[in-house]
Amino acid sequence: MDIKELQEKVELHLTSIWQTPVKVSEIFHLSGGACQDNFAIELISNSTKQSVVLRTDKGGSLLSSLSKRDEFKVAELVYKAGVKTPKPVYLEEKSSVIGAPFYLMEKIAGKATGRYITKDKELDSYRKTNMVSDLASNLAKLHTVNPNSVTDQDLKQKLKLVTIDTYISQAIVDLRQSLDELPEAHPAIELCLYWMETHAPNIDQIVLVHGDFRTGNFMMNSDGLQGILDFEFAHWGDRHEDIAWLCMRDWRFGRLNKEVGGFGDRKDFYREYETTSGIPVDPMKVSFWEIMGNVRWAIGSAQQAERHLSGKDKGIELASIGRRTAEMEWEAMRLIEEIENAV
């Protein structure tokens, strides 16, 4: 569908739904990754302008990602929990309008690219002062959402309701199944899965986990954090998962000495998270989930390569992501070796 056709369909549909004339004065495509499509749209209704982003799937969503309906519902929960995130505006569950379900959210300022967040001089001052504390406190607020606080029973199940006692063992079972479905062997991942089975920590509480909390999924400018994005991998789990994911080597964009996203130090992030949440961060649990995160990303990147190689979704981005699998395998084994040598 071209931009002009999308504009016409959005105008007609919103006019019908909102029962007032809606005009799209501006629309353009934003980057959305390998499987997402995002469009910036300027709406005019009753002489009032509203800047929104239309978010939909590009052909098909990633494996294990939430539907647009569930992603929108999670964004509502997070927004109501006080997390700085774009305000959810409208959900359309039917595919008949533009060819796939979509939702609208408030358009916010800032950039999310890794190079900008970690290296651009415009953020030098913010990077030295409040970047770490703002992200840590917002993550702590996100983690206040738990199964007991969600009344939508369907959404509660879609987020994969789990128990403290079985969550990690089931996560490893799921990873083994995903690994077995790949056409080639990955002995390094098998080794890591075995280590995780014998070193699984306990969990203090099941909370909402962002699932992809990293540099590239929050918007910033010189005024600071503008909003946390992308909840398609949200699920119930351990709070340490999100902290570990942000700390993974792959999200540091070359600034390896800054272990938190390429811009901060772990001790500072842990302290600020604890200040907001009142809950201690366990560094060993973070290390475990960092290994788990690298294994997940290794399998995920191999899956994306397979989508390209099988012909299901041809794309150079999918193929190039697949080449990163070995990097995550190496990093997971390096972290295990580091832990074993410290014992």
N, C-alpha and C positions, 0 to 999 in steps of 0.2 A: 504494500500500500504506500503510495507516495504521500508527501507532506500535505498537499492540497486536499487529497481525499480524506486524510485523517482529520484535518481541520474541519471539513464539512460535517463529518460524522460526529465529531465531538460537539460542535455547535448544535446540531439537531438533537442529539441525545440529551445534553444538559438542559437545553431549552425545554424539552419534554419533561424531564425529571424534576427540574426546579420550578417549573411552571412560570417562567419569566424569560424574556429574550436574552440569549447568551451569545456573545460575539467573541471570536478568537482574533485578537488584533495582532498577535505575533506567535509564531511556533517554530521551534528549531530542535534538531536532534542533539542530544547530549551523549557522551560516551556512557556505555552501560555494561561493558565487559563482553565476555564470550556468549552469554546466554540471556542478558537483560537488555531491554530497550528503554531508554528514558528520553522524554521530550519536554523541553521547557515551553510553557504555554502562558500567554497573557490573556486573561479572560476579562471581558467587560460585561457587566450586568447591572442594570439600573444606574448607569453612569459611574459605577464603582469598578475599579480595576483590582484584579486579584492575580498574583503571580503564583503559578502552581507547576508541579512536575507530574507528568503522566508516566507511570511506571508499569511496564508489561513484560512478558516473556518474548524472547526472540526465537521463535520456532519451538522451543521446549525448555523447560526449566532444568537446572542441574539436578543430578541424582541427589536424593534425600532433602531437597529444598522444599520449603513450604509453598503452598498455593498462594496466589495473590490475595485471596480472601483471608487466609490465615496470617499472612505477612502483615496485612492491613490491621487485623485484629490485635496482633502483637504490638504494632506501632501505637495503637490506641492505649494499650495497657502501659507501655513504657512512658508515653507522653503524660498519662494521668499520674504516674509514679514520680513525676517531677524531673525526668531526664530531659536534657536539652536535645531535642530531636524535632524534625519538622512536624507540624501539626497535621494529622490525617484529615483529609477534606471529604473525599467521596470514594466509595467502593462500587465497582461494577463487576458482578460475578459472571455475567453472561458473555459468551464468546461472540455472539452475533453482532455486537456493536462495532468492534474494530478487528475482529478475528481472533481475539484472545481476551481473557479477563484482564482488567486493569484497575489501578486506583490512582487517585489524585492526592498529592500532599503539598503542603506549603513549600514554595521555593525559597531557599535560604541563600545567603551570601557565602563567599569563601571558595576555597579550592581543597581538593582531597588528595591530589597526587603525592606520591611518596617523596619525590625530589623536592617539591615545594615544602612539605611538612618538615622534612629533616634538614634541608640545606638552604632554603631561600632566605636572603638577608632581611626580607620584610618581616620575618617571624623571629629574628634574633632575640629581641627583647622578651617576647612572649615565651619563647622556648626556654629562656633562662629563669623566668619567674613562675608563671601560672599554668603552663601547658600540662605538666604532669599532674598537678593538683586538680585541675578542672576535669581531666579525663578520669582520674581515680575516683573522685567524688561522684561523678555521673555514673560510673560503672557500679559503685556501691548502691546508688539509688535504683539502678536497674535490677540489682540482685534482691531488692526488697519484694519484688513480685515473686510469689511462690504458689504452688498448687492450691493452697487453702484460700488464697485471695482472688482466685479466678472463678467466676460463676458460670462462664460459658463452658458447659461440659464437653461439647464437641471440640472446642479449641484446646481444652485441657488434655484431651486424648491425642489430638493431632501433634501436640508438643512432646509426645511419647512419655506418658506418665511412668515414672520409675520409682524404685525404692532405694534407700541408702545402701542396703545390704547387697543388692544385685546389680546396681548401675554399672560399675566398672567391669564386672565379669561379662555382662551382656554387651557392653560396648566392645570388648575384645572379641566376643563371638561374632558380632556384626562386622568387625573389621576382617576377621578371618573369612567370613562368607564373601565379602567384597573382593578380597584377595584371591579366593578360589575361583571367582568368576572371570578374572583376568586371564588372557590366553597364554601369558608367559609366567615363568617362575620368578619369585623375588625372595631369595633366601635371606637377605639382610632384614627384610620386614618380618619374616618368620622368626628370626632370632630375637628381634625387638618385642614381638608379641609374646614370646615365651618369657622374656625377662619381665614384662609388665604383669603377666599372670602371677609371677612369684614375688612381686614387689608392690602389689596394689595397696594404696593407703586407705584409711577410712574416710568417710565424708561427714561433715558436720551437719549439713542441711541441704535438701534439694531446693534449688532456686531456678529462676529463669536465667538461662545462659544465652548471651547474644549469639554465640557460635561463630562469629567472624569479626571479633573486636580487634581491629588492627589498623595500622597506618594505611590509609587509602579508603577507610570507611567512616571517616569523620571530616567534616568541613571546617576549615579554619581560615582566618585572615588576621591582619595586624590587630584587630580588636579582640581576638581570642577565639575560643571554640564557638562555632555557629550551630553545630548540630551533629549528632551521631546518626549514621545511616545504615541501611541494609540489614533487615532482620530475617532474611529468607532462610537462615540456618539456625534460628532460635529453637531452643529445646529446654527441657528440664534437665538439670545436671548439677555439677559441683562448681561453686564460684571460682575455684582455682583454675578451671579450664580457661575462662576468659582472660585472666591475668597472664597465664602461661602463653596463650595464643598471641597476645600483644608482644610478648618477650621473644618470640621465635626469631631465629637468625634471619629467616627469609623476609621478614617485614622491617628490617633495619635499613634497607636500601643503601648498603655500603658503609654505614656508620656503625660498625660492629662493636665498638667500645661503648655505645649507648644502647644498652640491652633492652630498654623499654622503647620499642617502636622506632629506634634510630634517633631518639631525641632526649631520652631521660635515663635515670639510674633506678635500679630495682628498689633500693632502700627508700628512696623518696616516694616512689609509687606505693609501695607497701604501707608506708607511714600515713600517707594521705588517705588511702583506702580504709585503713583501720580507724582513722579519725572520724570519717563519715559513718562507717558501718558499725563501729564498736566491736568488730570481730577481728581477731588476729589473722594475719596471713602466714601460712606455713610454707617456708621456702622449699622444703622437701616435696610437698604436695605440688607446688608450682613446677618443680623439676620433673616430677612424674608426668604431669599433664603436658609439659613441653615435649617430652618424648612421645607421648600419645599424639600430640598435635602434629609432630613431624611425620609420624607414621600415617595419620589420617590424610595429611596433605600429599604424602608420597603416593598413597593409593588413589587419592582424588585426581592427582595430575596424570597418573597412568590411565585412569578411567577416561579422562578428557582426550588423551592421545588415542585411545581405542575408539572413541566416537569418530575421530577423524580417519583413522586407518580402516575402520569397518565401512566407511562411506555413509554412515548414518547422518553425520553433521560435518561435512568437509569445511575445514577452516585452518588457516595458517596459525591463528592464535591458539587453537586447541592443540595443534601439533607441537608448537613451541613450548607450551606449558608441560606437555608430556616429557620433554627433555629434562625437566627439572627434577624428575623422580629420584634420580641418583643422589642429588644434592641433599634431599630430605632424608634419604636412607643413611647417608654418611653422617649427617648432623645428629640423628637419633642415636646412632651407635657411639658417636663421640660423647654425647651426654651420659649414656650408660657407663662408658669407660670412666668418665670423670667421677661419677658417683661411686663406682666400685673402687677406684683408686683412693677415694677419700675415706673409705670404711677402714 
